[in-house]
């Protein structure tokens, strides 16, 4: 496999100027300490919310099916918000200076969703964050037979309809992740740019322990307290549909849409941008300076800031994003921003474009080139 490289790293004029201004802004206003305190407030809030959802399930009798389903949806969405606001920062070691605290916060909050924390961290930090939207180097856009996510992937005949049927695939995303995806990644030897991947024996054991605990809490224990299994199964499945649609439509457009680029390396393995310009060109923000959206989405809405500063807490992103946008304009670096609704629309439009057969372009794979090539 060809080694993929960037032309320059932190010495780029854009990032040098940006970083100086961001550092000055943080130090002058004591934003870092404020952001870290808010992280802990959010952690306690979302852990309490998720725990209360479980307490309600077991402490209060649910006579109607609607009440029971609503409780499961509450468990699922509160868990998702917990993962957004705690797991992600802890995964990047930004929650605490203590690695053990980060480890336990991350594993407790992430594995509680039925998905494996260890495997996601491997893919997220060692693959996706290094080369977002680069085919063969970003595990998040690995080729799959159902949905074409990269311009460099082959086009299959049925993918001309992917902008229609993808919604139904997305509706079972977290269930598929829980039942199949984790098992696939546990056994795969190659994950995008990660080759000959082997996992420690204790991670194999923990993999099954966490899965069984999740099954016990949401499928077995409710039976033991007296709920009929068919009622539990209906609520469990509807919870996953709700989780899946919320997860996909709040996150997928942050990289996979008409505005973002999918850079292709040249014959020597060099990508067209430097590392930091690449992060901006492949990411998209929605309401990045809005503190309410930051509180809900855990900084995923400020995706450019996260990819440039993954070691800063997400609670600081609303303050540094205006600087990022300003410097991007000043240095003529691509910066992408839409409303959430328009970002979702852009994603489905992108799927429609990706599902159509087209002649391969030799150098550029930007959506601008694709737009010119296809008539809607």
KEKE-3310 file (N, C-alpha, C; in steps of 0.2 Angstrom, whole numbers, plus 5000, padded with zeros to 4 digits):
npx = (5004:5002:5011:5003:5005:5007:5011:5016:5016:5013:5019:5013:5008:4995:4990:5000:4998:4984:4985:4993:4984:4973:4979:4982:4969:4963:4972:4971:4957:4955:4949:4951:4951:4938:4931:4935:4929:4915:4914:4914:4902:4893:4896:4891:4878:4873:4876:4868:4855:4855:4856:4844:4835:4836:4832:4819:4814:4814:4809:4796:4780:4776:4762:4755:4760:4765:4771:4781:4789:4792:4801:4811:4816:4820:4831:4839:4842:4847:4858:4865:4867:4875:4887:4890:4894:4903:4910:4917:4927:4934:4939:4949:4957:4955:4947:4952:4967:4972:4975:4968:4956:4950:4950:4941:4929:4927:4925:4915:4904:4903:4903:4891:4881:4880:4890:4907:4920:4934:4937:4931:4939:4951:4949:4944:4954:4966:4964:4953:4955:4968:4968:4955:4942:4950:4952:4955:4962:4954:4944:4931:4925:4926:4925:4909:4896:4883:4881:4889:4902:4913:4921:4931:4927:4920:4906:4890:4876:4864:4866:4862:4850:4853:4851:4838:4835:4845:4841:4833:4842:4850:4842:4843:4856:4863:4859:4864:4878:4879:4876:4883:4894:4904:4909:4914:4925:4933:4938:4944:4959:4964:4961:4956:4969:4976:4986:4988:4982:4981:4972:4973:4972:4964:4956:4947:4940:4934:4926:4916:4911:4905:4896:4887:4883:4876:4865:4859:4855:4845:4837:4836:4835:4823:4814:4815:4810:4797:4791:4783:4792:4790:4785:4796:4806:4800:4801:4814:4819:4813:4819:4832:4830:4827:4838:4847:4843:4844:4858:4864:4859:4864:4877:4883:4884:4894:4906:4903:4896:4891:4899:4911:4928:4936:4950:4963:4978:4994:5004:5016:5011:5007:4996:4984:4983:4990:4992:4983:4975:4969:4961:4951:4945:4939:4929:4914:4904:4890:4880:4891:4896:4886:4880:4870:4868:4881:4881:4871:4876:4889:4901:4902:4896:4905:4915:4926:4935:4936:4944:4955:4960:4960:4964:4959:4946:4928:4920:4926:4926:4915:4921:4933:4930:4926:4938:4945:4937:4939:4953:4954:4947:4956:4968:4964:4959:4949:4933:4920:4902:4886:4868:4860:4849:4851:4864:4860:4852:4862:4870:4861:4860:4873:4874:4866:4873:4884:4879:4877:4883:4898:4911:4928:4937:4953:4962:4956:4944:4934:4918:4914:4919:4911:4898:4898:4899:4888:4871:4857)
npy = (4994:5011:5024:5037:5055:5071:5088:5098:5101:5107:5118:5126:5141:5146:5138:5141:5155:5154:5146:5154:5165:5158:5152:5164:5169:5160:5160:5173:5175:5165:5153:5140:5134:5137:5129:5116:5115:5116:5104:5094:5097:5094:5081:5075:5079:5072:5059:5057:5059:5048:5037:5040:5036:5022:5020:5024:5014:5002:5005:5010:5005:5001:5002:5004:5001:5011:5020:5011:5010:5023:5025:5016:5023:5035:5030:5026:5038:5047:5040:5041:5055:5056:5049:5057:5069:5065:5053:5055:5066:5060:5049:5056:5059:5072:5075:5074:5076:5065:5049:5037:5041:5047:5035:5026:5034:5035:5022:5017:5026:5024:5010:5007:5009:4998:4997:4994:5001:5001:4996:5006:5018:5014:5014:5028:5037:5032:5031:5038:5051:5055:5054:5060:5057:5051:5039:5022:5025:5030:5023:5026:5028:5016:5005:4998:4987:4992:5006:5019:5029:5036:5045:5037:5024:5009:5010:5002:4995:4996:5006:5018:5021:5024:5036:5035:5022:5022:5029:5019:5009:5017:5018:5006:5007:5008:4996:4986:4989:4985:4971:4966:4974:4977:4965:4961:4971:4967:4955:4958:4960:4971:4988:5000:5011:5004:4990:4972:4971:4967:4962:4964:4950:4953:4962:4955:4948:4958:4963:4954:4953:4967:4967:4957:4962:4973:4967:4960:4971:4977:4968:4955:4957:4966:4956:4948:4956:4956:4960:4956:4947:4950:4963:4969:4967:4974:4987:4988:4987:4998:5008:5007:5011:5024:5029:5027:5035:5047:5048:5046:5057:5068:5067:5062:5071:5079:5076:5069:5075:5087:5099:5095:5089:5075:5071:5066:5057:5061:5053:5051:5049:5060:5071:5084:5095:5104:5097:5103:5111:5101:5095:5105:5106:5094:5093:5098:5111:5114:5126:5131:5140:5141:5139:5131:5121:5116:5111:5100:5092:5090:5096:5090:5097:5108:5104:5107:5114:5103:5094:5101:5104:5092:5089:5098:5103:5100:5110:5122:5125:5134:5146:5147:5144:5155:5162:5152:5152:5165:5166:5156:5162:5173:5166:5160:5147:5132:5132:5125:5127:5125:5126:5114:5107:5110:5104:5090:5089:5091:5080:5069:5073:5072:5058:5054:5059:5051:5039:5039:5033:5039:5046:5043:5056:5063:5069:5079:5076:5083:5090:5100:5097:5086:5091:5099:5089:5081:5082:5088)
npz = (5000:4996:5004:5012:5013:5020:5013:5022:5039:5055:5052:5043:5036:5038:5049:5059:5061:5065:5077:5086:5088:5094:5105:5112:5114:5122:5134:5138:5142:5151:5146:5145:5158:5162:5152:5155:5168:5165:5157:5167:5174:5164:5162:5174:5173:5161:5165:5176:5170:5161:5170:5177:5168:5167:5181:5180:5172:5179:5192:5191:5187:5170:5162:5150:5133:5125:5135:5140:5129:5127:5138:5135:5123:5130:5137:5127:5120:5130:5133:5121:5120:5132:5127:5117:5124:5134:5131:5119:5122:5133:5126:5118:5128:5134:5144:5157:5166:5171:5166:5169:5174:5162:5155:5162:5162:5148:5144:5152:5149:5135:5132:5137:5128:5121:5111:5106:5116:5115:5102:5094:5097:5092:5078:5077:5082:5077:5064:5057:5062:5057:5043:5037:5026:5016:5005:5009:5020:5030:5041:5042:5030:5023:5010:5006:5001:5000:5002:4993:4998:4995:4982:4975:4976:4968:4957:4960:4953:4960:4968:4963:4968:4981:4989:4992:4998:5008:5020:5027:5029:5038:5048:5055:5060:5073:5079:5070:5072:5085:5085:5074:5067:5077:5080:5067:5066:5076:5072:5060:5051:5044:5045:5036:5035:5045:5047:5049:5061:5078:5093:5111:5122:5134:5129:5121:5130:5138:5128:5126:5139:5141:5131:5135:5147:5143:5136:5146:5155:5147:5140:5147:5161:5162:5159:5170:5180:5177:5165:5149:5136:5122:5123:5128:5117:5106:5111:5113:5100:5093:5101:5096:5082:5084:5090:5080:5069:5075:5078:5065:5058:5064:5064:5052:5041:5044:5038:5026:5013:5001:5002:5007:5005:4996:4996:4985:4984:4976:4963:4971:4983:4990:4998:4992:5001:5015:5032:5041:5033:5026:5036:5038:5025:5024:5033:5041:5048:5059:5066:5074:5084:5093:5109:5115:5105:5106:5119:5118:5107:5110:5104:5092:5082:5080:5071:5063:5072:5081:5074:5071:5084:5093:5106:5114:5126:5121:5125:5123:5110:5104:5107:5100:5087:5079:5077:5069:5057:5053:5051:5041:5030:5028:5024:5013:5015:5014:5022:5029:5032:5037:5041:5052:5046:5032:5031:5032:5021:5011:5013:5008:4995:4991:4992:4982:4971:4972:4969:4955:4940:4933:4923:4927:4936:4933:4942:4952:4965:4970:4975:4968:4955:4953:4953:4941:4932:4932:4929:4937)
capx = (5000:5006:5011:5000:5009:5005:5017:5019:5012:5011:5023:5009:5007:4988:4990:5004:4994:4978:4987:4995:4978:4969:4982:4981:4962:4962:4975:4968:4951:4955:4943:4952:4949:4931:4929:4935:4924:4909:4914:4912:4895:4890:4896:4886:4871:4871:4876:4862:4850:4855:4854:4837:4831:4836:4828:4812:4812:4813:4806:4789:4777:4773:4756:4754:4766:4768:4775:4786:4793:4795:4806:4817:4819:4824:4837:4844:4844:4851:4865:4868:4870:4881:4892:4893:4897:4908:4914:4922:4932:4938:4943:4954:4961:4954:4942:4955:4974:4973:4973:4964:4949:4948:4949:4935:4924:4926:4923:4908:4899:4903:4900:4884:4877:4880:4895:4913:4924:4941:4937:4930:4945:4956:4947:4943:4960:4972:4963:4949:4958:4974:4966:4948:4939:4955:4950:4960:4965:4949:4940:4924:4923:4928:4920:4904:4892:4877:4881:4895:4903:4919:4921:4935:4924:4917:4899:4886:4870:4859:4868:4858:4844:4855:4849:4832:4835:4850:4837:4831:4848:4852:4837:4846:4863:4866:4858:4869:4884:4879:4876:4888:4900:4910:4912:4918:4931:4937:4942:4948:4966:4966:4956:4959:4977:4979:4987:4990:4979:4979:4969:4975:4967:4959:4951:4943:4936:4930:4922:4910:4908:4901:4890:4882:4880:4871:4860:4856:4851:4840:4833:4835:4833:4816:4810:4815:4805:4790:4788:4783:4798:4788:4785:4803:4809:4797:4803:4822:4820:4811:4824:4838:4829:4827:4845:4851:4842:4847:4865:4866:4857:4867:4884:4886:4885:4900:4911:4900:4891:4893:4904:4918:4932:4939:4957:4966:4985:4997:5008:5021:5008:5006:4989:4985:4983:4994:4988:4978:4970:4965:4956:4945:4942:4935:4925:4908:4901:4883:4879:4897:4897:4879:4882:4865:4870:4887:4878:4868:4880:4896:4906:4902:4893:4910:4919:4933:4938:4938:4949:4961:4962:4956:4966:4955:4939:4924:4916:4930:4925:4912:4925:4939:4928:4926:4945:4946:4934:4942:4959:4952:4946:4962:4973:4961:4958:4942:4930:4913:4897:4879:4863:4859:4844:4855:4869:4857:4850:4868:4872:4857:4861:4879:4873:4863:4878:4889:4875:4877:4889:4902:4918:4933:4942:4960:4965:4951:4938:4930:4911:4913:4920:4906:4893:4899:4899:4881:4865:4851)
capy = (5000:5017:5028:5044:5060:5078:5092:5101:5100:5112:5124:5129:5148:5146:5135:5145:5161:5152:5144:5159:5168:5154:5152:5171:5170:5155:5162:5180:5174:5159:5149:5132:5131:5137:5124:5110:5114:5114:5097:5090:5098:5091:5074:5074:5080:5067:5052:5057:5058:5041:5033:5041:5033:5015:5019:5024:5008:4997:5007:5012:5000:5004:4998:5004:4999:5018:5022:5007:5011:5029:5024:5014:5028:5039:5026:5026:5045:5049:5036:5044:5061:5054:5047:5063:5074:5062:5048:5058:5070:5055:5045:5060:5061:5079:5076:5075:5075:5058:5044:5032:5044:5047:5028:5024:5038:5033:5015:5017:5030:5022:5003:5007:5010:4992:4997:4993:5007:5000:4996:5013:5022:5012:5017:5035:5041:5030:5031:5043:5058:5056:5055:5060:5057:5049:5032:5017:5028:5032:5018:5028:5027:5010:5002:4993:4985:4995:5013:5022:5035:5039:5045:5032:5018:5007:5011:4997:4997:4997:5012:5024:5022:5024:5042:5033:5017:5023:5030:5013:5006:5021:5016:5000:5007:5006:4989:4983:4990:4981:4964:4964:4978:4977:4958:4962:4975:4963:4950:4960:4961:4977:4993:5006:5012:5000:4983:4967:4973:4962:4965:4960:4945:4955:4966:4950:4946:4963:4964:4950:4955:4973:4965:4953:4967:4977:4962:4959:4976:4979:4962:4950:4960:4967:4949:4945:4960:4954:4962:4951:4948:4953:4970:4972:4967:4979:4993:4988:4988:5005:5012:5007:5015:5031:5031:5026:5040:5053:5047:5047:5063:5073:5067:5060:5076:5083:5074:5066:5080:5090:5104:5093:5086:5069:5072:5060:5058:5060:5047:5050:5048:5067:5074:5091:5100:5102:5093:5107:5113:5095:5094:5110:5104:5087:5094:5103:5113:5117:5131:5129:5145:5141:5135:5126:5115:5113:5107:5094:5088:5088:5099:5087:5103:5112:5099:5110:5115:5097:5091:5105:5104:5086:5089:5103:5100:5102:5116:5128:5126:5140:5152:5147:5143:5162:5163:5147:5154:5171:5164:5152:5167:5177:5162:5157:5140:5131:5131:5123:5128:5125:5124:5106:5104:5110:5098:5084:5089:5090:5073:5065:5075:5068:5051:5054:5060:5045:5033:5039:5032:5044:5045:5045:5062:5060:5072:5081:5072:5088:5090:5105:5094:5081:5095:5101:5083:5078:5087:5086)
capz = (5000:4995:5010:5011:5016:5019:5011:5028:5045:5059:5050:5038:5038:5041:5056:5063:5063:5069:5083:5090:5090:5098:5112:5115:5116:5128:5140:5140:5145:5155:5143:5146:5165:5162:5148:5159:5173:5161:5155:5173:5175:5158:5163:5180:5171:5157:5168:5180:5165:5159:5176:5179:5163:5170:5187:5178:5169:5184:5198:5190:5182:5164:5160:5143:5128:5124:5141:5140:5123:5128:5143:5131:5119:5134:5139:5121:5118:5135:5132:5115:5122:5136:5123:5113:5128:5139:5128:5114:5125:5136:5121:5116:5134:5135:5150:5163:5165:5174:5161:5172:5174:5155:5153:5165:5159:5141:5144:5156:5145:5128:5132:5140:5122:5117:5106:5110:5116:5113:5094:5091:5098:5087:5072:5077:5083:5073:5057:5055:5063:5054:5036:5036:5019:5012:5003:5011:5026:5034:5042:5042:5023:5020:5005:5008:4995:5000:5001:4991:5002:4992:4974:4973:4977:4962:4958:4959:4949:4965:4972:4960:4973:4988:4992:4995:5003:5014:5026:5030:5032:5043:5054:5059:5061:5080:5080:5066:5076:5091:5083:5069:5066:5082:5078:5061:5067:5081:5068:5054:5051:5041:5046:5032:5035:5050:5044:5053:5068:5083:5099:5117:5125:5139:5126:5118:5136:5139:5122:5127:5145:5140:5127:5139:5152:5139:5135:5153:5157:5142:5138:5152:5168:5162:5160:5177:5184:5175:5158:5144:5132:5116:5124:5128:5111:5102:5114:5111:5092:5092:5104:5091:5077:5086:5091:5074:5065:5078:5077:5058:5055:5068:5063:5046:5036:5046:5033:5020:5010:4995:5003:5010:4999:4997:4993:4982:4984:4969:4962:4976:4990:4994:4997:4990:5006:5021:5037:5044:5028:5025:5041:5037:5019:5024:5039:5040:5055:5059:5072:5078:5090:5097:5115:5116:5101:5109:5125:5116:5102:5113:5100:5085:5078:5079:5069:5061:5079:5084:5070:5072:5091:5097:5113:5118:5127:5116:5128:5121:5103:5102:5107:5095:5080:5075:5075:5064:5051:5051:5048:5035:5025:5028:5021:5008:5016:5014:5028:5027:5037:5035:5046:5052:5040:5025:5031:5031:5014:5007:5013:5004:4988:4990:4991:4975:4966:4972:4966:4948:4936:4930:4921:4933:4935:4934:4948:4957:4966:4974:4974:4962:4949:4952:4951:4934:4928:4933:4929:4942)
cpx = (5004:5006:5009:5004:5005:5012:5020:5014:5011:5015:5019:5008:5000:4988:4994:5001:4988:4980:4989:4989:4974:4972:4981:4974:4961:4965:4973:4962:4950:4949:4945:4950:4941:4928:4929:4930:4917:4909:4912:4905:4891:4890:4891:4879:4869:4871:4870:4855:4849:4853:4847:4832:4830:4831:4821:4809:4810:4809:4798:4786:4774:4768:4755:4761:4769:4773:4781:4791:4796:4801:4812:4820:4823:4830:4842:4846:4848:4858:4869:4871:4876:4887:4895:4897:4902:4913:4920:4928:4937:4942:4949:4959:4961:4950:4946:4963:4976:4970:4968:4956:4946:4946:4942:4928:4922:4923:4916:4903:4898:4900:4893:4879:4877:4886:4902:4918:4931:4941:4936:4935:4950:4955:4947:4950:4966:4971:4959:4952:4964:4972:4959:4947:4945:4954:4956:4963:4960:4944:4932:4921:4925:4923:4915:4899:4886:4877:4888:4896:4909:4919:4926:4933:4921:4909:4895:4879:4865:4860:4865:4852:4846:4853:4842:4832:4840:4846:4835:4837:4851:4848:4839:4853:4866:4865:4863:4876:4885:4880:4881:4894:4905:4913:4916:4925:4935:4941:4945:4955:4968:4960:4958:4967:4980:4980:4989:4988:4978:4977:4972:4970:4962:4954:4945:4938:4931:4925:4915:4907:4903:4895:4885:4879:4874:4864:4856:4852:4845:4835:4832:4832:4825:4811:4809:4811:4798:4787:4789:4789:4796:4788:4792:4807:4806:4800:4811:4823:4818:4816:4830:4836:4829:4834:4849:4850:4844:4855:4867:4865:4861:4875:4887:4888:4892:4906:4909:4895:4895:4898:4911:4921:4934:4945:4960:4974:4988:5001:5014:5018:5006:4999:4989:4985:4988:4989:4982:4972:4966:4959:4950:4942:4938:4930:4919:4905:4894:4882:4885:4898:4891:4881:4876:4867:4877:4885:4875:4873:4887:4902:4906:4900:4899:4916:4926:4937:4941:4944:4956:4964:4958:4958:4963:4948:4934:4920:4920:4928:4921:4916:4931:4937:4928:4933:4947:4943:4937:4949:4959:4951:4952:4967:4970:4961:4951:4939:4923:4908:4890:4874:4863:4855:4848:4860:4866:4855:4856:4870:4868:4858:4868:4878:4870:4868:4883:4885:4875:4883:4892:4909:4923:4937:4949:4964:4961:4945:4933:4923:4910:4914:4914:4900:4893:4898:4892:4876:4859:4845)
cpy = (5006:5021:5035:5049:5067:5082:5095:5100:5106:5119:5128:5136:5149:5144:5139:5152:5160:5150:5149:5163:5164:5153:5159:5172:5166:5158:5169:5179:5168:5154:5142:5130:5131:5131:5117:5109:5113:5107:5092:5091:5094:5083:5071:5074:5074:5060:5052:5056:5051:5036:5034:5037:5025:5015:5019:5017:5002:4999:5009:5007:5004:4999:4998:5003:5006:5020:5018:5009:5018:5029:5021:5019:5033:5036:5027:5033:5048:5046:5039:5051:5061:5053:5053:5068:5072:5058:5051:5062:5065:5051:5049:5062:5068:5080:5077:5074:5068:5053:5039:5035:5045:5040:5025:5028:5036:5026:5014:5020:5027:5014:5003:5008:5003:4991:4997:4999:5007:5000:5003:5018:5020:5015:5025:5039:5039:5030:5037:5050:5060:5058:5055:5061:5055:5041:5028:5019:5030:5027:5020:5028:5021:5007:4997:4992:4989:5003:5016:5029:5039:5039:5040:5025:5016:5009:5005:4999:4999:5004:5019:5026:5023:5030:5040:5028:5017:5025:5024:5009:5010:5019:5010:5001:5005:4998:4984:4983:4986:4974:4962:4968:4977:4970:4958:4965:4971:4958:4952:4962:4968:4982:4999:5006:5007:4992:4979:4968:4967:4965:4961:4955:4948:4959:4961:4949:4952:4965:4960:4951:4961:4971:4961:4957:4971:4973:4961:4964:4978:4974:4957:4952:4962:4961:4947:4949:4960:4957:4957:4952:4951:4960:4973:4972:4972:4986:4994:4990:4996:5010:5013:5011:5022:5033:5031:5033:5047:5053:5049:5054:5069:5073:5065:5065:5080:5081:5072:5070:5083:5095:5101:5089:5079:5068:5066:5061:5057:5054:5046:5049:5055:5069:5081:5096:5099:5099:5097:5110:5107:5094:5099:5108:5098:5088:5099:5105:5115:5120:5130:5134:5145:5136:5130:5120:5112:5108:5100:5090:5087:5091:5095:5093:5108:5107:5101:5111:5108:5094:5095:5104:5098:5086:5094:5101:5104:5109:5122:5130:5132:5146:5153:5146:5150:5163:5158:5150:5161:5170:5160:5157:5171:5173:5158:5149:5138:5129:5130:5124:5129:5125:5116:5103:5104:5105:5092:5083:5088:5083:5068:5067:5072:5061:5050:5054:5054:5039:5033:5037:5038:5042:5047:5051:5060:5063:5074:5077:5077:5088:5095:5102:5089:5085:5097:5095:5080:5084:5084:5087)
cpz = (5000:5002:5009:5016:5015:5017:5017:5033:5049:5057:5045:5040:5041:5048:5061:5066:5067:5076:5088:5093:5095:5105:5116:5118:5122:5134:5142:5144:5149:5153:5145:5153:5165:5158:5152:5165:5170:5159:5161:5175:5170:5160:5169:5177:5166:5160:5172:5175:5163:5164:5178:5174:5165:5176:5185:5176:5174:5191:5197:5185:5176:5161:5153:5139:5126:5129:5141:5135:5124:5133:5139:5127:5124:5136:5133:5120:5123:5135:5126:5117:5127:5132:5119:5118:5133:5135:5124:5117:5129:5132:5119:5122:5136:5142:5156:5162:5168:5169:5163:5172:5167:5153:5155:5163:5152:5141:5147:5151:5138:5128:5134:5134:5118:5112:5110:5110:5113:5105:5091:5092:5094:5081:5072:5078:5079:5066:5054:5056:5059:5046:5035:5029:5014:5011:5005:5017:5031:5035:5041:5035:5020:5015:5007:5002:4995:4998:4999:4994:5000:4985:4971:4973:4970:4963:4956:4957:4954:4968:4969:4964:4980:4992:4995:5000:5009:5020:5030:5033:5038:5049:5058:5061:5068:5081:5076:5069:5082:5090:5078:5068:5070:5081:5072:5062:5072:5077:5062:5055:5049:5042:5042:5032:5041:5048:5050:5061:5072:5089:5105:5119:5129:5135:5123:5124:5137:5134:5124:5134:5144:5136:5131:5144:5149:5138:5141:5155:5153:5140:5143:5158:5167:5162:5167:5182:5182:5169:5153:5138:5125:5117:5124:5121:5106:5105:5112:5104:5091:5095:5099:5085:5078:5087:5085:5070:5068:5077:5070:5056:5059:5067:5056:5041:5038:5042:5026:5017:5004:4996:5004:5004:5001:4993:4991:4982:4977:4968:4967:4983:4993:4992:4995:4995:5011:5027:5039:5039:5026:5030:5040:5030:5019:5030:5037:5047:5054:5066:5077:5084:5095:5103:5117:5112:5104:5115:5123:5112:5104:5108:5093:5080:5076:5076:5066:5067:5082:5081:5070:5079:5095:5104:5117:5120:5122:5118:5126:5114:5101:5102:5102:5088:5076:5072:5069:5057:5049:5048:5041:5029:5023:5023:5015:5009:5017:5021:5027:5033:5034:5041:5046:5047:5034:5025:5029:5023:5009:5007:5008:4997:4986:4988:4984:4970:4966:4969:4958:4945:4933:4927:4926:4931:4937:4940:4953:4958:4971:4971:4968:4956:4947:4950:4943:4929:4927:4932:4933:4939)
residu = (UNK:UNK:UNK:UNK:UNK:UNK:UNK:UNK:UNK:UNK:UNK:UNK:UNK:UNK:UNK:UNK:UNK:UNK:UNK:UNK:UNK:UNK:UNK:UNK:UNK:UNK:UNK:UNK:UNK:UNK:UNK:UNK:UNK:UNK:UNK:UNK:UNK:UNK:UNK:UNK:UNK:UNK:UNK:UNK:UNK:UNK:UNK:UNK:UNK:UNK:UNK:UNK:UNK:UNK:UNK:UNK:UNK:UNK:UNK:UNK:UNK:UNK:UNK:UNK:UNK:UNK:UNK:UNK:UNK:UNK:UNK:UNK:UNK:UNK:UNK:UNK:UNK:UNK:UNK:UNK:UNK:UNK:UNK:UNK:UNK:UNK:UNK:UNK:UNK:UNK:UNK:UNK:UNK:UNK:UNK:UNK:UNK:UNK:UNK:UNK:UNK:UNK:UNK:UNK:UNK:UNK:UNK:UNK:UNK:UNK:UNK:UNK:UNK:UNK:UNK:UNK:UNK:UNK:UNK:UNK:UNK:UNK:UNK:UNK:UNK:UNK:UNK:UNK:UNK:UNK:UNK:UNK:UNK:UNK:UNK:UNK:UNK:UNK:UNK:UNK:UNK:UNK:UNK:UNK:UNK:UNK:UNK:UNK:UNK:UNK:UNK:UNK:UNK:UNK:UNK:UNK:UNK:UNK:UNK:UNK:UNK:UNK:UNK:UNK:UNK:UNK:UNK:UNK:UNK:UNK:UNK:UNK:UNK:UNK:UNK:UNK:UNK:UNK:UNK:UNK:UNK:UNK:UNK:UNK:UNK:UNK:UNK:UNK:UNK:UNK:UNK:UNK:UNK:UNK:UNK:UNK:UNK:UNK:UNK:UNK:UNK:UNK:UNK:UNK:UNK:UNK:UNK:UNK:UNK:UNK:UNK:UNK:UNK:UNK:UNK:UNK:UNK:UNK:UNK:UNK:UNK:UNK:UNK:UNK:UNK:UNK:UNK:UNK:UNK:UNK:UNK:UNK:UNK:UNK:UNK:UNK:UNK:UNK:UNK:UNK:UNK:UNK:UNK:UNK:UNK:UNK:UNK:UNK:UNK:UNK:UNK:UNK:UNK:UNK:UNK:UNK:UNK:UNK:UNK:UNK:UNK:UNK:UNK:UNK:UNK:UNK:UNK:UNK:UNK:UNK:UNK:UNK:UNK:UNK:UNK:UNK:UNK:UNK:UNK:UNK:UNK:UNK:UNK:UNK:UNK:UNK:UNK:UNK:UNK:UNK:UNK:UNK:UNK:UNK:UNK:UNK:UNK:UNK:UNK:UNK:UNK:UNK:UNK:UNK:UNK:UNK:UNK:UNK:UNK:UNK:UNK:UNK:UNK:UNK:UNK:UNK:UNK:UNK:UNK:UNK:UNK:UNK:UNK:UNK:UNK:UNK:UNK:UNK:UNK:UNK:UNK:UNK:UNK:UNK:UNK:UNK:UNK:UNK:UNK:UNK:UNK:UNK:UNK:UNK:UNK:UNK:UNK:UNK:UNK:UNK:UNK:UNK:UNK:UNK:UNK:UNK:UNK:UNK:UNK:UNK:UNK:UNK:UNK:UNK:UNK:UNK:UNK:UNK:UNK:UNK:UNK:UNK:UNK:UNK:UNK:UNK)
# end
